[in-house]
Structures are given as C-alpha cells and as structure tokens.
Amino acid sequence: MLNGLLQAAVALAPVALVQLYFSTHRNWQNVREAIWIAFGLGVVVAIPIAATEFLVALPFQSADNLRLISGVRALVVAAIPEETGKLLVLVYLVMRHEDFSRPVHAIALATAVSLGFAAIENVLYVVDAPDWAATALARSFTALPMHAAAGLVMGYFASRAVANPHHRGRYAALMLAAPIALHAGYDYPVFVLVGMGAFSGIPITSATSPYLFLFTAALAVCIAAMIAVAVNMHNTARLPAAVPIYRRRR
C-alpha cells in the first residue's frame, strides 16, 4: 500500500507543480477559486471519459493493422472523447463561475481542467507500469506538456470566442478542433511505437525511426503551441470584458 501511495504521489507531483503555478500566479488572482474548481472537475470528468473510451474501443479490439488501429485509437478513442469532455466541463460548468469576467481567464481555467484530467491519467499509467519511476519521469516531459498544450489552446480560442461575438462560431469550432489535432497527433506515433515494442527495450530500427520522428515533431508542436499562447497572453489580457458563449441563467 505504501508503495502504491508513493507511485501516486510521484505521478501527481509534476501536475501539482504546474497547477500551483497557475493558481498562485498574479495574473489569475481573481479566478483562483475557479481554477481549483476547474482542476477538480477535470479529475471528476476523467471517470465518464474513461468509460466512454472503453465502449468506443470495443469494436477495434481485434484489428490487425497496427498503423490503422493506432490512428483510430488516437483520434476516435482518445482525442475526441477526452477533449470533448474537457470542453463541455469548461463551457457549461467552469465558465459559469461568477469570477469569470475576462476572456483571458478562459486560458487558465481550460488549462486547469486539462491538468485535472492529466492527474488521473498519470496515476493510472504510473501505477500499472513495471518501471513506474521511469514512466512517471517520461510522462512529465511528454504526456503532461501535451495535455497542458491542449488546455492552453482550448482556453486561447475560448477567450477569442467570448471576446468576438461576430466570429464566435469559428472560434468555438477551433476550441475543440485544435486540441483534438494536438492530442491525436501526439498519440498516434506513441500508439504505433508501443505496438512495435519500441518502449520495451527493443532497439530502434528503420521501422520505428519514422514514428520516433513523428513523436518528437508532435511534442515540439505542443511546446510551440504553449509558447505561442504565452507570447500572445499580453494581447489576450487586453481583450474587453467577457461576453459568455452561452446565455446566463438569472
């Protein structure tokens, strides 16, 4: 039991550090409570998302084409259910919080939802791993940046949607499409490499090297997306007061 608690603590540590940064940063002082609520809801929504993924994956259990099934798993089984679940939590629960008053707040809130989900996913992967310490370390520099990037990008387009009523449909579509693209683009080479045994001590070959390149490129795109949102944060902070993308109930 103590070993399991240690594994969970190690899995949660990098997520907790990023979450603490967002919740304590001076830019988000006015939405600190909402950020923690968003994180908690991200944890909670992981349960129905996992159930959905299990059901969606059932028809593809016996497929033989590794590349095809990896693509289906990356897009249909993983990226679409996970990012859709996060988006629904963000729009219909988190962004209804009374402290959500400026478009830039959506960036922190969406990232917190994504981190909450990543916390549960990290624990599940690390606890089940034979070499749990190596898995926890690897995910801190791979899966965690991907989830953070997806949340930041979702929040960025959410901020644009609430600030630009005349272009709301375009930005609302990008709120979902952009995170799905990042997520699926990251997961696809990972699933292929796992299927090839590339993370089980098997040497890199001509068959695995293209997917290692794709994985590196996908991770680089995620990091670039985070940098782009951060660089544009100043302009986003200057957007006018938020106009909700739903009609508030009085």
C-alpha positions in Angstrom: 0.0 0.0 0.0 2.8 2.4 0.9 4.4 1.7 -2.5 1.2 2.5 -4.3 0.9 5.8 -2.4 4.4 6.6 -3.3 3.7 5.9 -7.0 0.6 8.0 -6.9 2.5 10.9 -5.3 5.3 10.8 -7.8 2.7 10.7 -10.7 0.8 13.7 -9.2 3.9 15.8 -8.4 4.6 17.4 -11.8 0.9 18.0 -12.4 0.6 19.6 -8.9 3.5 21.9 -9.6 2.0 23.2 -12.8 -1.4 23.6 -11.2 0.2 25.6 -8.3 1.9 27.9 -10.7 -1.4 28.8 -12.4 -3.3 29.1 -9.1 -0.8 31.3 -7.5 0.3 33.5 -10.4 -0.6 37.1 -10.0 -2.4 37.2 -13.4 -5.0 34.7 -12.1 -5.6 36.1 -8.6 -9.2 36.9 -9.4 -10.1 33.4 -10.5 -8.0 31.4 -8.1 -11.1 29.6 -6.7 -12.4 28.9 -10.2 -9.1 27.4 -11.2 -9.2 24.9 -8.4 -12.8 24.1 -9.2 -11.8 23.6 -12.8 -9.0 21.2 -11.7 -11.4 19.2 -9.5 -13.9 19.0 -12.3 -11.1 17.8 -14.7 -10.4 15.0 -12.2 -14.1 14.1 -12.0 -14.8 14.1 -15.7 -12.0 11.6 -16.2 -14.3 8.9 -15.0 -17.1 9.2 -17.6 -14.4 9.9 -20.3 -12.7 6.6 -19.4 -16.0 4.7 -19.6 -16.7 6.3 -23.0 -13.3 5.4 -24.3 -13.7 1.8 -23.1 -17.0 1.5 -25.0 -15.7 3.2 -28.2 -12.6 1.0 -28.2 -14.6 -2.3 -28.1 -15.2 -2.6 -31.9 -11.5 -2.2 -32.6 -10.0 -4.8 -30.2 -9.4 -7.4 -32.9 -8.0 -5.2 -35.7 -4.6 -6.4 -37.1 -3.4 -3.3 -38.9 -1.2 -1.6 -36.3 -1.0 1.7 -38.1 -4.7 1.9 -38.9 -5.8 0.9 -35.5 -3.3 3.3 -33.9 -4.8 6.1 -35.9 -8.4 5.2 -34.9 -7.4 4.9 -31.2 -5.5 8.2 -31.3 -8.4 10.1 -32.9 -11.7 8.3 -32.1 -10.9 6.5 -28.9 -8.6 9.0 -27.1 -8.5 12.6 -28.5 -12.2 13.2 -29.4 -13.8 11.8 -26.1 -11.1 13.4 -23.9 -11.1 16.9 -25.5 -14.9 16.9 -25.9 -15.3 16.1 -22.2 -12.9 18.8 -21.1 -14.7 21.3 -23.4 -18.1 20.5 -22.0 -16.8 21.0 -18.5 -15.1 24.3 -19.4 -18.1 25.8 -21.2 -21.1 24.6 -19.2 -19.6 24.4 -15.7 -16.3 26.3 -15.2 -17.1 29.4 -17.3 -20.3 29.9 -15.4 -18.3 30.7 -12.3 -19.1 34.2 -11.1 -15.4 35.2 -11.1 -15.0 34.5 -14.8 -15.1 38.1 -16.1 -12.4 38.5 -18.7 -11.6 36.4 -21.8 -8.0 35.8 -20.6 -9.4 33.9 -17.6 -10.5 31.1 -20.0 -6.9 30.2 -20.7 -6.1 29.4 -17.0 -9.5 27.7 -16.5 -9.2 25.4 -19.6 -5.6 24.5 -18.6 -6.7 23.6 -15.1 -9.5 21.3 -16.4 -6.9 19.6 -18.6 -4.4 19.3 -15.7 -7.1 17.7 -13.6 -7.7 15.1 -16.2 -3.9 14.6 -16.7 -3.5 14.0 -12.9 -5.8 10.9 -13.0 -4.3 9.6 -16.3 -0.8 10.0 -14.9 -1.7 8.0 -11.8 -3.3 5.2 -13.8 -0.4 4.9 -16.2 2.3 5.1 -13.5 0.7 2.6 -11.0 0.3 0.0 -13.7 3.8 0.4 -15.1 6.5 -2.2 -14.4 9.2 0.6 -14.2 6.9 3.1 -12.6 9.6 5.7 -11.8 10.8 5.8 -15.4 7.2 6.0 -16.6 6.5 8.9 -14.3 9.6 10.8 -15.4 8.9 10.2 -19.1 5.3 11.4 -18.8 6.4 14.5 -17.0 8.2 15.6 -20.2 5.8 14.2 -22.8 2.1 13.5 -21.9 1.9 16.3 -19.4 3.1 19.0 -21.9 0.6 17.6 -24.4 -2.3 17.9 -22.0 -1.2 21.4 -20.9 -0.8 22.5 -24.5 -4.3 21.2 -25.4 -5.7 23.1 -22.4 -3.9 26.3 -23.2 -5.0 26.2 -26.9 -8.6 25.4 -25.9 -8.5 28.3 -23.5 -7.0 30.6 -26.0 -9.8 30.0 -28.6 -12.3 30.2 -25.8 -11.0 33.6 -24.9 -11.4 34.7 -28.5 -14.9 33.2 -28.7 -16.2 35.2 -25.7 -14.5 38.4 -26.9 -15.6 38.2 -30.6 -19.4 37.5 -30.8 -19.4 38.0 -34.5 -16.8 35.3 -35.1 -17.9 33.0 -32.2 -18.8 30.0 -34.4 -15.3 29.9 -35.9 -13.5 30.2 -32.5 -15.9 27.7 -30.9 -15.1 25.2 -33.5 -11.4 25.8 -33.0 -11.8 25.3 -29.2 -12.5 21.6 -30.0 -10.7 21.0 -33.3 -7.3 22.4 -32.3 -6.9 20.4 -29.0 -8.1 17.3 -30.8 -5.5 17.8 -33.5 -2.7 18.3 -31.0 -3.8 15.3 -28.9 -4.3 12.9 -31.8 -1.1 14.0 -33.5 0.8 13.2 -30.3 -1.0 9.9 -29.5 -0.7 8.3 -33.0 3.1 7.8 -33.1 3.0 6.8 -29.4 0.4 4.0 -30.0 2.4 2.8 -33.1 5.6 2.7 -31.1 4.0 0.9 -28.2 2.6 -1.7 -30.6 6.0 -2.2 -32.1 7.5 -2.6 -28.6 9.8 0.4 -29.0 9.4 1.3 -25.3 10.2 -2.3 -24.2 13.9 -2.4 -24.7 13.7 -3.2 -28.5 16.4 -1.3 -30.4 15.4 1.5 -32.8 15.1 0.1 -36.3 14.1 1.5 -39.8 10.5 0.6 -38.9 10.4 2.6 -35.7 12.5 5.6 -36.5 9.9 7.4 -38.6 7.4 7.2 -35.7 10.1 8.4 -33.3 10.5 11.4 -35.6 6.7 11.9 -35.7 6.6 11.7 -31.9 9.4 14.2 -31.5 7.7 16.5 -34.0 4.3 16.3 -32.3 5.9 17.1 -28.9 7.7 20.1 -30.5 4.4 21.3 -31.9 2.8 21.1 -28.4 5.6 23.1 -26.9 5.4 25.6 -29.7 1.7 26.0 -29.1 2.3 26.7 -25.4 4.9 29.3 -26.3 2.6 30.9 -28.8 -0.2 31.2 -26.3 2.2 32.6 -23.7 3.6 35.1 -26.1 0.1 36.3 -27.0 -1.0 36.4 -23.4 -0.5 40.2 -23.2 -2.8 40.9 -26.1 -5.4 38.4 -24.8 -5.3 40.1 -21.4 -6.3 43.4 -23.1 -9.5 41.9 -24.6 -12.7 43.5 -23.4 -14.9 42.0 -20.6 -16.1 38.5 -21.3 -19.4 38.0 -23.2 -20.4 34.4 -22.4 -20.8 32.0 -25.2 -24.0 30.8 -23.5 -26.9 32.8 -22.1 -26.5 33.2 -18.3 -29.4 32.0 -16.2 -30.8 34.6 -14.0 
